[in-house]
C-alpha cells in the first residue's frame, strides 16, 4: 500500500455554453498545473489553449507551480472577449451601464 498522503481537488473550465468540473485525487504537494494535466481536462476540452493557461484557485490567480491544498478548486481562465474598460466606454456612449437593458 502506498503511504503517500493524497488530497482531493477539483479542476474547472467554463464557457458560456457549458461548465466542466472534474474531481481528482493527487499526492500532497501537487501543483495547480499538475492537477490540470492529470485531470484529463485538456484532452476533454480541446478549446482550452494549453500553451497559454491562466490558472486560479477560488477566483485568485496563481502561478502554475502553486502548491495545492485539500479541497482546492483549480480554475482555468478563458481569455477576455473584450477589455472591460472598453465595454464600459461603449455602454456609456449609449447612455447605459453594465446591468442595464436597452429598451
LOTIVO-210264 format. One record per residue (C-alpha): residue number from 1; x, y, z. Coordinates in steps of 0.1 Angstrom, whole numbers, padded with zeros to 4 digits. Each point is the difference from the previous one (the first is absolute). Example, Ala and Ser with C-alpha at 12.3 -4.5 7.8 and 13.67 -1.06 7.14 Angstrom:
! residues 2
+-----+-------+-------+-------+
|   k |    xx |    yy |    zz |
+-----+-------+-------+-------+
|   1 |  0123 | -0045 |  0078 |
|   2 |  0014 |  0034 | -0007 |
+-----+-------+-------+-------+
This chain:
! residues 103
+-----+-------+-------+-------+
|   k |    xx |    yy |    zz |
+-----+-------+-------+-------+
|   1 |  0000 |  0000 |  0000 |
|   2 |  0012 |  0035 | -0009 |
|   3 |  0007 |  0022 |  0031 |
|   4 |  0000 |  0033 | -0020 |
|   5 | -0026 |  0024 |  0013 |
|   6 | -0027 |  0007 | -0025 |
|   7 | -0021 |  0032 | -0004 |
|   8 | -0033 |  0004 | -0019 |
|   9 | -0003 |  0031 | -0023 |
|  10 | -0022 |  0012 | -0028 |
|  11 |  0009 |  0013 | -0034 |
|  12 | -0025 |  0023 | -0018 |
|  13 | -0004 |  0014 | -0035 |
|  14 | -0030 |  0021 | -0010 |
|  15 | -0013 |  0016 | -0031 |
|  16 | -0033 |  0017 | -0006 |
|  17 | -0014 | -0032 | -0013 |
|  18 |  0013 | -0025 |  0025 |
|  19 |  0019 | -0007 |  0032 |
|  20 |  0024 | -0029 |  0006 |
|  21 |  0009 | -0009 |  0036 |
|  22 |  0022 | -0030 |  0006 |
|  23 |  0009 | -0013 |  0035 |
|  24 |  0034 | -0017 |  0003 |
|  25 |  0023 | -0014 |  0026 |
|  26 |  0036 |  0010 |  0000 |
|  27 |  0031 | -0005 |  0022 |
|  28 |  0004 |  0028 |  0026 |
|  29 |  0023 |  0026 | -0013 |
|  30 | -0014 | -0001 | -0035 |
|  31 | -0002 |  0033 | -0020 |
|  32 | -0028 |  0017 | -0018 |
|  33 |  0015 | -0009 | -0034 |
|  34 |  0004 | -0037 |  0011 |
|  35 | -0037 |  0000 |  0009 |
|  36 | -0010 |  0013 | -0034 |
|  37 |  0021 | -0025 | -0018 |
|  38 | -0010 | -0030 |  0021 |
|  39 | -0037 |  0009 | -0001 |
|  40 | -0002 | -0008 | -0037 |
|  41 | -0019 |  0033 | -0006 |
|  42 |  0024 |  0011 | -0028 |
|  43 | -0009 | -0031 | -0020 |
|  44 | -0037 |  0003 |  0009 |
|  45 | -0002 |  0037 | -0010 |
|  46 |  0020 |  0006 | -0031 |
|  47 | -0010 |  0037 |  0000 |
|  48 |  0023 |  0006 |  0030 |
|  49 |  0032 |  0017 | -0012 |
|  50 |  0025 | -0023 |  0018 |
|  51 |  0029 |  0023 | -0011 |
|  52 | -0014 |  0030 |  0019 |
|  53 | -0016 | -0013 |  0031 |
|  54 | -0011 |  0027 |  0026 |
|  55 | -0009 | -0018 |  0032 |
|  56 | -0016 |  0010 |  0033 |
|  57 | -0012 | -0015 |  0032 |
|  58 | -0034 |  0011 |  0012 |
|  59 |  0002 |  0032 | -0021 |
|  60 |  0035 |  0010 |  0009 |
|  61 |  0026 | -0002 | -0028 |
|  62 |  0029 | -0023 |  0008 |
|  63 |  0033 | -0012 | -0017 |
|  64 |  0001 | -0034 | -0016 |
|  65 |  0023 | -0012 |  0028 |
|  66 | -0024 |  0010 |  0028 |
|  67 | -0002 | -0029 |  0025 |
|  68 | -0035 | -0012 |  0006 |
|  69 | -0019 | -0008 |  0032 |
|  70 | -0028 | -0025 |  0005 |
|  71 | -0033 |  0014 | -0013 |
|  72 |  0015 |  0026 | -0024 |
|  73 | -0018 |  0008 | -0032 |
|  74 |  0025 |  0006 | -0028 |
|  75 | -0017 |  0023 | -0026 |
|  76 |  0012 |  0004 | -0036 |
|  77 | -0008 |  0035 | -0012 |
|  78 | -0011 |  0008 | -0035 |
|  79 |  0015 |  0031 | -0017 |
|  80 | -0022 |  0030 |  0002 |
|  81 | -0022 |  0005 | -0031 |
|  82 |  0001 |  0038 |  0005 |
|  83 |  0019 |  0024 |  0022 |
|  84 | -0024 |  0008 |  0029 |
|  85 |  0010 |  0037 | -0002 |
|  86 | -0008 |  0002 | -0036 |
|  87 | -0033 | -0018 |  0006 |
|  88 | -0009 |  0027 |  0026 |
|  89 |  0010 |  0028 | -0024 |
|  90 | -0022 | -0014 | -0027 |
|  91 | -0030 | -0003 |  0024 |
|  92 |  0006 |  0035 |  0012 |
|  93 | -0001 |  0013 | -0035 |
|  94 | -0035 | -0016 | -0003 |
|  95 | -0010 |  0015 |  0033 |
|  96 |  0000 | -0034 |  0017 |
|  97 |  0018 | -0017 |  0028 |
|  98 |  0009 | -0036 |  0007 |
|  99 | -0031 | -0018 |  0011 |
| 100 | -0025 |  0023 | -0018 |
| 101 | -0020 | -0011 | -0029 |
| 102 | -0008 |  0019 | -0031 |
| 103 | -0037 |  0006 | -0006 |
+-----+-------+-------+-------+
